[in-house]
C-alpha cells in the first residue's frame, strides 16, 4: 500500500491541460493508493460550494469515483480555496482536515500544513491571511451573488500577483525558525507542505534530532506528488 500527497494544482477553466493531467493522475496513480492528501490550492480560486461552473462539478465526479474505488481523500485548505466547505467535500467524497494535522505515515509521525503560515516574514500576507480566514469576512463574501464573488476572486488573484512581483524571493519562502517551531510543537521529525512552489527535500534539526521538510511543487509545466510507503517517501515529478 502507498499514500500520495499533492498540492498547488490551481485548477482553473483557463488551464484545461492541468485538469486533464490531474484526471490522468487519478486514473493511473491514485487509483491504487490507500489515501490521497490534497494540501491546499487545489483550485485557483473558490467562490463557494454553490458555484455552478462546470469545472468543480467535473472534479467532484472524478474524486467521488476514486473514493468509491476504496481510496480515502483528505483535503486541507490553502490560500486560494479556503472557502471550500462541507457541502462540496461531501459531494466529492473528500474529508476536510485542519491545518497542522499530524498523521501516522507508516510508522512516522508526519506534520501536514499548506505552507503559507510558515512564511512569517511576509507581514502583509499574514495580515491578509488573518482577514480572509475570519468567519465574519467569509460570511460576508459568501452572502454575495455568484457574479460578485467571481469578480472578487479575480481581483484578489490579480492583487496577489502584483504584490508578489514586488517582494524579495526570500520573503515569500518559509521562515526556518517557524518551521522548527511548528515541528517541535507537534513533536514530529517530518513535515510536508506546498504553497511556496519550491519542491525540494530539506534536512534540518528539530527536537534536537535530524528532521526533514518535504515541499511539494505546483502543477504548471510539471506535475508533482509525494509517494509514501513503508520503505519511505519519494518526491516525484513528470512533464504535463
Protein Blocks (a to p, Z undefined) as FASTA:
>chain_A
ZZdddehklpafklmmlmmmmmmmmmmmmmmpmbdcdeejkbfbdcbjklcbfklmmmmm
mmmmmmmnopacdddddfklmmbcfklmmmnopacddehiacdeehiacdddfklmmmmm
lmmlmmmmmmmmpmklmmmmmmpcfklmmmmmmmmmmmmmmmmmmpcfklmmccfklmmm
mmmmnopabdcdehjopacdddddeehiacddddddddfkbccdddddfkbccdddddZZ
